[in-house]
């Protein structure tokens, strides 16, 4: 369906889907009664986000002290048929499947059947020599340097040919040198775990967890699978021309809501393919936190950030992201830009948000919800800045950042997390907001080639070629090997005139 023309800052509004909120008590009769302040603020905040991003339907759950604290459902699961979201609505959770895989691998390690520090060649013999020394920990934390099977030309049509293709590709970098989100990593983990368990190599890995956590409505499948009660996945096709890989900041062309049909072939079952309800996901978080799936020392290993070769710590543990939240942590995973599930271990709080919109990015909403239930969660850095700008406007980035810095002396801004946030804003058509964030990143990290490259790209999307040229030149001066910056600069000023 086609909606009204986008404004200068395109934020599509789904006019036919009202903001419908309801406490779902039938699914969990024992859910604790919530103080009005928390529940009302959850409704208000998520209502604003749904309208801002044009999210058709959403469900949220909060667990506190090992118990269910809140379930809410909003909007429509099916736009076409006007079916509201309920506690039984199943949503695709995409890469949150990786967190289940991390638990599955850790359960084998706990039993002494899997060595996370071992090279992959110990478990799989038919691999290229260059792959054999990559460790299982590097696979699970995306530090392997392996080529990505999803880039194979036949990945959706001939898996055998695609597997042969990826094995013929060179390593992208020395294992452990840097982060690179790569699906090949989890295909190998899937084969290893299944080989140890005596199952077919492409069998799913989470079935044991689903039984242990009583997740009776969680199943594997994709757009070709009939899943009772499953919400379609929607995506906004934004108007306007593509510039530097993203939609222009302003356009008179209407945005269009489309259905996204994704396939998750069996070789991807360790990285994607699970579909779940809000209640089942709450049960799983409680099972993880309560120690029913892993012992305390195993959870510590699961959530320990993996180290690069130079000793720096990354943002990934074993299939779980590990993010700093003041002196506390948020550990969890996101899926498809539509689902997020995080635990705050020091606060005994967990938050799940499931939506039917690719590009909703609920990972940007979980901190706000968690802060309502975790009195000791002192948000600083990116989550504090994001909450402030969503309330005050992105033109207030300098003032908001200064306020956060005064309240948290010595706080360090995480460049990677800021940069990721900026690109999520770009991808949802919020180009001006993205520009404000990425300009802030470049100001805080003036010697980062990546920060200047990102700011140049955002400037280009916003139509400021002069600023894009300036920052592409700065990016190249800091990193002469940046071929992307060199290409864009040549397009802006002409070959040989950089």
VOBASE-58458 format. One record per atom (N, C-alpha, C): residue in one letter; x, y, z. Coordinates in steps of 0.1 Angstrom, whole numbers, plus 5000, padded with zeros to 4 digits. Layout:
% VOBASE-58458
AXYZ/...
END
This chain:
% VOBASE-58458
X500849885000/X500050005000/X500950125000/X500450234994/X501150364993/X500650465003/X501550535009/X501150635019/X501450775015/X501250865024/X501451005021/X502851035018/X503151145010/X504551175007/X505351195020/X506651155019/X507551165030/X507951305033/X508151345045/X508651475048/X510151495046/X510651605050/X512051625049/X512851525057/X512251475067/X512951365075/X511951245074/X512151155064/X511051055062/X510950965073/X509750965080/X509450875090/X508050825087/X507850715079/X506550675075/X505650645086/X504350685084/X503350665094/X502350565088/X502050455095/X501150355091/X499750385096/X499050465087/X497750525091/X496750425095/X496650305088/X495550215091/X495750125103/X496950135109/X497250055121/X497250145133/X496250135141/X496250215153/X497250165164/X497450245174/X498350205185/X497450135195/X497449995195/X496549925204/X497449855214/X497249895227/X497949835238/X497049755247/X497649645252/X496849565261/X497749475269/X497449465282/X498249375290/X497749235287/X498649145284/X498249005281/X498448925293/X497248885299/X497348805312/X497048665310/X496348625299/X495848485297/X497048395296/X498148445289/X499248355287/X500048325299/X500048425309/X500748405321/X499948455333/X499148375338/X498148415349/X498948455361/X500148415363/X500848445375/X501748575373/X501648645362/X502448765360/X502148865371/X503148925376/X503049025387/X502249145382/X501449195391/X500749325388/X501749435388/X501749525377/X502749625376/X502349755381/X503249825387/X503049965390/X502650045378/X501650135379/X501150205368/X502150285361/X503150345368/X504150425362/X504950355352/X505350235355/X506250155346/X505450115333/X504250065336/X503450015324/X503050125315/X502650235321/X502250355313/X503350415305/X504550415311/X505750465304/X506150375293/X506050245295/X506350145284/X505450175272/X504150185275/X503150215265/X503450345257/X503750445265/X503950575259/X505250575250/X506250525255/X507550515248/X507450435235/X506950315236/X506850225225/X505850275215/X504750345220/X503850405210/X504450515202/X505350595208/X506050695200/X506950625189/X507650525193/X508550455184/X507850385173/X506650325176/X505850265165/X505450365155/X504950475159/X504450585150/X505650645142/X506750665149/X507850725142/X508450635131/X508450505134/X509050415124/X508050345116/X506750355118/X505750285110/X505750135113/X505850105126/X505949955129/X504449905130/X504049805122/X502649755122/X502349695135/X503149605140/X502849525152/X504049495161/X503849485174/X504949475183/X504449395196/X505349325202/X505149265215/X506349285223/X506149305236/X507349335245/X507049255258/X508149195263/X508149125276/X509349175285/X509049185298/X510049215308/X510149105318/X511349055321/X511448965332/X512249035343/X511949015355/X512649075367/X512748975378/X513948965383/X514248875394/X513748735391/X513948685378/X513648555374/X512148525372/X511348635372/X509948615371/X509448705359/X508348665353/X507748755343/X507148875350/X507548995345/X507049125351/X506049195342/X506149175329/X505249245320/X505249185306/X504049175301/X503849145286/X502849245281/X503249305269/X502349395262/X502349365248/X501249385241/X501149365227/X500449485221/X500949525208/X500449645202/X500249625187/X499349695181/X499149695167/X498749565161/X498949555148/X498449445140/X499549345136/X499349215138/X500249115133/X500149105118/X498949115112/X498649115098/X497949245094/X498649325086/X498049445080/X496949405071/X497249305062/X496249265052/X494849225058/X494949155069/X493649105074/X493249175087/X494049275092/X493649345104/X493649255116/X494549155117/X494649065129/X495549125139/X495149155151/X495949215161/X497049125166/X498149185171/X499149105178/X498549055191/X498948925194/X498548865207/X499748795213/X499548735225/X500648665231/X501048545223/X500148495214/X500348375206/X500948405193/X501148535189/X501648575176/X503148525176/X503548455165/X504848415163/X505548515154/X506748555157/X507548645149/X508848585145/X509448615133/X510748575130/X511748645139/X512748565145/X513748625153/X515048625147/X515248575135/X516448585127/X517648555135/X518648645136/X519948615142/X519948595157/X518848615164/X518748585178/X519048435179/X518748355168/X519148215167/X520548195171/X521448285168/X522848275171/X523148265186/X522248335194/X522448325209/X522048185214/X521048125208/X520747985211/X521847895207/X522547915196/X523647835192/X524847855202/X525047975207/X526047995217/X525747915229/X524547905234/X524147825245/X524347675242/X524047635230/X524147495226/X525647455227/X526547535221/X527947505221/X528547505236/X528047605244/X528547615257/X528047495266/X526947435263/X526447315270/X527347205267/X527847185255/X528847085252/X530147105258/X530547235259/X531847265266/X531747235280/X530547265286/X530347235300/X530447085303/X530047005294/X530146865295/X531446805292/X532446895288/X533746845284/X533846785270/X532746805262/X532746745249/X533146835237/X533446965241/X533847065231/X534847155237/X535947185230/X536947275235/X536847405226/X536447515233/X536247635225/X537547695221/X538647665227/X539947715223/X540547635212/X539947525208/X540547435198/X540347485184/X541247445175/X541047485161/X539947405155/X539347465145/X538247395138/X538647265132/X539947265128/X540447145121/X540447025130/X540347035143/X540346925152/X539046845150/X537946925146/X536646865145/X536146835131/X536646915122/X536246895108/X537446885099/X537546765092/X538746735084/X538746795070/X537546805064/X537446845050/X537346995048/X538447075053/X538447215052/X539747265046/X539747385039/X540947435034/X542047455045/X543247435042/X544347445052/X544247585059/X543947685052/X543947825058/X542847835069/X541847755068/X540747755078/X541047675090/X541947585090/X541947475100/X542447525114/X543147645114/X543647695127/X542747795133/X541647825127/X540647915133/X540047845145/X539947915156/X539447855168/X537847865168/X537247775176/X535847785177/X535347915184/X536147965193/X535848095199/X535848205189/X536748205180/X536848305169/X535648285160/X535148165157/X533948145149/X532748215156/X532548185169/X531348225176/X531348375178/X532548445178/X532648585181/X532948665168/X532848595156/X533048665143/X534348735142/X535448655146/X536748705144/X537548615135/X536948525127/X537648425120/X538448465108/X537948575101/X538548615088/X538048525077/X537148435079/X536748345068/X535848425058/X535848385045/X534948435035/X533448405039/X532548485035/X531148465038/X530448385028/X529848275032/X529148185023/X527948255017/X527348355024/X526148425018/X526548505006/X527748525003/X528148604991/X528348504979/X528148374981/X528348284970/X527148304960/X527448304947/X526348334937/X525248234937/X525448104942/X524448004942/X523947974955/X524148064965/X523848024979/X522347994981/X521448044973/X520048014975/X519547904965/X520347864956/X519947764946/X520747634946/X521947634950/X522747514950/X523847524961/X523447474973/X524247484985/X525647414983/X525647304976/X526947234974/X527947314966/X527447374955/X528247464947/X528747584955/X527847644963/X528147754971/X529247724982/X529147604988/X530147564997/X531447544991/X531547484979/X532747474972/X533347614968/X532447704964/X532847844961/X533547914973/X532847904985/X533447974996/X534747925001/X534947794999/X536147725003/X537347764994/X537047814982/X538047854973/X538447994974/X537748074983/X538048214985/X539148234995/X539948344994/X541048365004/X540448415017/X541248405027/X540848465040/X540748615038/X539748675046/X539548815045/X540548895053/X541048825064/X542148885073/X542648775082/X543748805089/X544248705098/X543348685109/X543048555112/X542048525122/X542448595135/X541348655141/X541548725154/X541948875152/X542148915140/X542649055138/X541549155140/X540349125135/X539249225136/X537949145136/X536849225137/X535449175137/X534949175123/X534249065119/X533549065106/X532348965107/X531149025106/X529948945108/X529848845096/X529948715098/X530148625087/X529348495090/X528348455081/X527548345084/X528248205082/X529448205075/X530248085074/X530548035088/X530848125097/X531248085111/X530247995117/X528948025116/X527947955123/X527547825115/X527747825102/X527647695095/X528647595100/X529847635102/X530847545108/X530547495122/X530047595130/X529647555144/X528447455143/X527547475134/X526447385132/X526947245129/X527847235120/X528447105116/X529147035128/X529947115135/X530647055146/X529747005157/X528847085162/X527947045172/X527146925168/X526646925156/X525846815151/X526646685150/X527946705146/X528846585145/X529046525159/X529246605169/X529446555183/X528146495188/X527046545184/X525746495189/X525246375181/X525946345170/X525546235162/X524246255153/X524046385150/X522946425141/X523346455127/X522446465118/X522846515104/X523446655106/X524446685097/X525246805098/X524446935097/X523246925091/X522447045089/X521247045099/X521246965109/X520146955118/X520147085127/X518947135132/X518947255140/X519547225154/X519947325161/X520747305174/X519947335186/X518847405185/X518147465197/X517047375203/X516747255197/X515647175201/X515647145216/X516847105221/X516947075235/X516547195244/X517047315240/X516747435248/X515247465248/X514647435236/X513147465235/X512347375244/X512847255246/X512147155255/X512347205270/X513647235273/X513947265287/X513347395291/X513047485282/X512447615286/X510947615283/X510447505279/X508947495277/X508547595266/X509347605255/X508947695244/X508247615234/X506947585236/X506147495228/X505747565215/X505847695214/X505347765202/X506547815193/X507747775196/X508947825189/X509347715179/X509447745167/X509847655156/X510747715146/X511447625139/X512247665128/X511447685115/X511747775106/X511047785094/X511347925088/X510747945076/X510948075069/X509648105061/X509748185051/X508548225043/X507848115036/X508548005034/X508047885027/X507347785037/X507447815050/X506947725060/X505547775066/X504647685067/X503347725074/X503547715089/X503447835095/X503647845110/X502347905116/X501547835123/X500347885128/X500548015136/X499748115133/X499848245141/X501048335138/X501748305128/X502948375125/X502648505118/X503248615122/X503048745116/X503948755103/X503448805092/X504348835081/X505448935085/X506548935078/X507549035080/X507349145069/X507249265074/X507149385065/X508449465064/X508449545054/X509649635052/X509149755045/X509649875049/X509349995042/X510250015030/X509650035018/X510450075006/X510350225006/X511450285010/X511450435011/X511550494997/X510950614996/X510950684983/X512350754981/X512550804969/X513750884966/X514850804960/X515850864954/X516950794948/X517950744958/X518650634954/X519650584962/X520950664960/X521550704972/X522850774971/X523750704981/X524950664976/X525950594984/X525350484992/X524350414986/X523850294992/X522650315001/X522150445003/X521050475011/X520150575004/X518850585009/X517950675004/X518250815007/X517950904998/X518251045000/X517451095012/X517851205018/X517251255030/X515851305028/X515551365017/X514251425014/X513651375001/X512351345001/X511751294989/X510251324989/X509751344977/X508251354976/X507651224971/X508451124970/X507950994966/X507450924978/X506250874977/X505650804989/X506450674993/X506450645006/X507050525011/X505950415009/X506450295007/X505450185004/X505850065014/X504750015020/X504949895029/X504849765020/X505949685021/X506049565013/X506149445023/X505849325018/X506149205025/X507449145021/X508249115031/X509549055029/X509548905031/X509948835020/X509848685020/X511348635021/X511648585033/X513048545036/X513148385036/X514248335031/X514548195032/X515748165041/X515548065049/X516648025058/X516847875055/X517747845046/X517947705042/X518647625054/X518547495054/X518947415066/X520447445070/X521347475061/X522747505065/X522847635073/X521747715074/X521847835082/X521147825095/X520747705099/X519947685111/X520647725124/X521947735124/X522747785136/X522747935137/X522448005126/X522548145125/X521248215124/X520248145119/X518948215117/X517848105115/X516548155115/X515548055111/X514548025123/X514748075135/X513848045146/X512648155145/X511448105149/X510348185150/X509748165164/X509348275171/X508948255185/X507948355189/X507248325200/X506248425206/X506948505217/X506248605221/X506848685232/X506948605245/X505948525248/X505948445260/X507048345260/X507248275248/X508348175248/X509748245249/X509848355243/X511148425245/X511448465259/X510348515266/X510548545280/X510948415288/X510248305285/X510648175292/X512148145290/X512548165278/X513948135274/X514948225282/X514648355283/X515548445290/X515548405305/X514448365310/X514348325324/X515148195326/X515048095317/X515747975318/X517247995317/X517748085309/X519148125308/X519548185322/X518848285326/X519248355338/X519148275351/X518248185351/X518048105363/X518947985364/X519747965354/X520747855355/X520147725350/X519047715344/X518447595340/X519147535327/X519747625320/X520447585307/X521947575309/X522547665317/X523947665319/X524247695334/X525347645339/X525847685352/X526447825352/X526647885364/X527048015365/X528348045358/X529347955360/X530647975354/X530547965339/X529647885334/X529447865319/X528847995314/X527948055321/X527348185317/X528448295316/X529348285326/X530448385326/X531248375314/X531548245309/X532348225297/X531548265285/X530248235285/X529348275274/X529348425271/X529348495282/X529248645281/X530548715282/X531648645282/X532948715283/X533348765269/X533648895267/X533948945254/X535248885249/X535248835237/X536348775231/X537448875228/X538648845229/X539748935227/X540348925213/X540749035207/X541449035194/X542848995196/X543648975186/X545048935187/X545849045195/X545449165194/X546249275201/X545849295215/X544849205220/X544449215234/X543149295236/X542749375226/X541549455228/X540349365229/X539349405237/X538149325238/X537149365228/X536449275221/X535349305212/X534049315219/X532949325211/X531649335216/X530849205216/X531549095213/X530848965212/X531448865222/X530648795228/X531048675236/X530848555226/X530048455231/X529848335223/X528448325218/X528248395206/X526848405200/X526048515207/X526548585216/X525848695223/X526748825222/X526048935220/X526649065221/X526849095236/X527949165239/X528249205253/X528449355253/X527549435258/X527649585257/X527749635271/X528549745273/X528749815286/X527549905288/X526949905300/X525949995304/X526350055317/X527050165317/X527650215329/X528650115335/X528450075348/X529249975354/X528649835352/X527549835345/X526749705343/X526949665329/X526249555325/X526249495311/X524849475306/X524749475293/X523649425286/X524149315277/X523649195278/X524049075270/X522849025262/X523049005250/X521848955242/X522148945227/X521148955219/X521248945205/X520149015198/X520349055186/X519349115177/X519049025165/X517949045159/X517648965147/X516849035136/X517549055125/X516849105113/X516349245113/X516949325123/X516449455125/X514949465129/X514449345135/X513049345139/X512849285153/X513849225159/X513749155172/X514949175180/X514749185193/X515949205202/X515549135215/X516549065221/X516449005234/X517649025242/X517549095254/X518749125262/X518549095276/X519549055283/X519549035298/X520549145303/X520249195315/X521049285323/X521449215335/X522549135335/X522849035346/X522949105360/X523549215360/X523749285373/X522449335379/X521449355370/X520149415374/X519049315375/X519349185372/X518349085372/X517049125364/X517349185352/X516249225343/X516549175329/X515449135322/X515549105308/X514449165300/X514749195288/X513749265279/X513749195265/X512549165261/X512449115247/X511449205240/X511849245227/X510949315219/X510849245205/X509749205201/X509549145188/X508649225180/X508949245167/X508149325158/X508049255144/X507149305136/X506949245123/X507449345112/X508449435116/X509049525106/X510549515106/X511049465094/X512449475092/X512949615091/X513749665100/X514149805101/X513549875113/X512849805121/X512349865134/X513549885144/X514549795143/X515649795152/X515349815167/X514549725172/X514249735187/X515349725196/X516549685191/X517749695200/X517949835205/X517449935198/X517650075202/X516550115212/X515650025216/X514650055225/X514749975238/X515549875239/X515549785250/X516149855263/X517149945261/X517750005273/X516750095280/X515950165273/X514850255279/X513950165287/X513450055281/X512549965289/X513249905301/X514449865299/X515149805311/X515349905322/X515650035318/X515850135329/X514650155337/X513450125332/X512250145340/X512050035351/X512749925349/X512649815359/X513949785366/X514949855363/X516249835370/X516649965376/X516449975389/X516650095396/X518150125397/X519050025396/X520450045397/X521150065384/X520350065373/X520950075360/X521250225356/X522450265357/X522850395354/X523350415340/X522350445331/X522650455317/X523550575314/X524550555306/X525450655301/X525750625287/X526650695281/X527150665267/X526050655257/X526050555248/X525150555237/X523650545241/X523350455251/X521850445254/X521350575260/X522150645269/X521650765274/X521550875263/X522450875254/X522350975243/X521150945234/X520950815231/X519850785223/X518550825229/X518350795242/X517050825249/X516850975249/X517951055251/X517851195251/X517451255238/X518151205227/X517851265214/X516451225209/X515951105212/X514651065208/X513651155215/X513951205227/X512951295234/X513151435229/X514451485228/X514751625226/X514951665211/X515251565203/X515551595189/X517051585186/X517451535174/X518851505171/X519651625169/X519051745168/X519851865167/X520451905181/X520051835191/X520551865205/X521651765209/X522351705199/X523351605202/X524451665210/X524951785207/X526151835215/X525751865229/X524551925231/X524151955245/X523851835253/X523251735246/X522951615254/X524151535257/X525151535248/X526451465251/X527151535262/X527251665262/X527851735272/X527251705286/X525951705287/X525251675299/X525651535304/X525651435295/X526051295299/X527451295304/X528351365297/X529751365301/X529951425315/X529151535318/X529351595331/X528751505342/X527751425339/X527151335349/X528051215351/X528851185341/X529751065341/X531151095338/X531851165347/X533251195344/X534151075340/X534951095330/X535850985326/X535150885317/X533950895314/X533250805305/X533850805292/X533950685286/X534550675272/X533450635262/X533350715252/X532350685241/X532750565233/X531950465231/X532250355222/X532050385207/X533150405200/X533050445186/X532250345178/X532450215179/X531750115171/X530250115173/X529850125186/X528450125189/X527750255184/X528450365185/X527950495179/X527750485164/X528850435158/X528850415143/X527650325138/X527450215145/X526450125142/X525050185143/X524850265153/X523650345155/X523350435144/X524350505140/X524250605129/X523850535116/X524350415113/X524050345101/X522650285102/X522150245114/X520750205115/X519850315112/X520150435116/X519350555113/X519350575098/X520450565091/X520550585077/X519650485070/X519650365074/X518950255067/X517450265069/X516950345079/X515550355080/X515050495075/X515850555067/X515450685061/X515650805069/X516250795081/X516350905090/X517750965088/X517951015075/X519351055071/X519851175079/X518951265082/X519451385090/X519751355104/X519051265110/X519351215124/X520751135123/X520851055113/X522150985111/X523351075110/X523151185102/X524151285100/X524651345114/X523651375122/X523951435135/X524751345144/X524451215144/X525151115152/X526551095146/X526651075133/X527951045127/X528851165127/X528351285127/X529151405129/X529751405143/X528951365153/X529351355167/X530551255168/X530351145161/X531451045162/X532751095156/X532651165145/X533951215139/X534551325148/X533751405155/X534251505164/X534951435176/X534351325181/X534951265193/X536151175189/X536151125176/X537251045172/X537851105159/X538551215161/X539051285149/X540151215141/X540751115147/X541851045141/X541450905136/X540050885135/X539550755130/X539150775116/X539750695107/X539450695093/X538050645091/X537650545099/X536250495097/X535250595101/X535450675111/X534550785115/X534350885104/X535450925098/X535351025087/X534750965075/X534950835072/X534350775061/X532850765063/X532450735075/X530950725078/X530350865077/X530950965082/X530451095081/X530351145067/X531351115059/X531251145044/X530151085037/X529850955040/X528750885034/X527450945038/X527250985051/X526051045056/X525851185050/X526951255048/X526851385042/X526451375027/X526951275020/X526551255006/X525051215005/X524551135014/X523151095014/X522251225017/X522751315025/X522051435028/X522251545018/X522951515007/X523151614996/X524251714998/X525151695008/X526251795010/X527451735004/X527751754991/X528851704984/X530151764989/X530151894993/X531351954998/X531851895011/X530951865020/X531251805033/X531751665030/X531051595021/X531451455018/X532851445013/X533151545004/X534551544998/X535551565009/X535251665018/X536251695028/X536451575037/X535451495041/X535651385050/X536151265043/X535851245030/X536451135023/X537951155022/X538351285019/X539851315019/X540451285032/X539851325043/X540351305056/X540451155059/X539451075055/X539450925057/X540650865050/X540850915037/X541950855029/X543350895035/X543451015040/X544751065046/X545050975058/X544050935066/X544250845077/X544450705074/X543850665063/X543950525058/X543950515043/X545150525037/X545250525023/X544750395016/X544550295024/X544050165018/X542550165016/X541850265020/X540450275020/X539950285006/X539750174999/X539350184985/X538050244982/X537050214992/X535750274991/X535750424991/X536550485000/X536650625001/X537250684988/X538250614983/X538950664971/X537950654959/X537150554959/X536150544948/X535150654948/X534550684960/X533550784962/X534150924959/X535450944963/X536051074961/X536251094946/X536650994939/X536851004925/X535551044918/X534450984923/X533151014917/X532751164920/X533151214931/X532851344935/X533651454928/X534951434927/X535851534921/X536551504908/X536351374904/X536951334891/X538251254894/X538551154885/X539751074887/X541051154887/X541851124897/X543151194897/X543151324903/X541951374909/X541851504914/X541551504929/X541851394936/X541451374950/X542451464958/
END
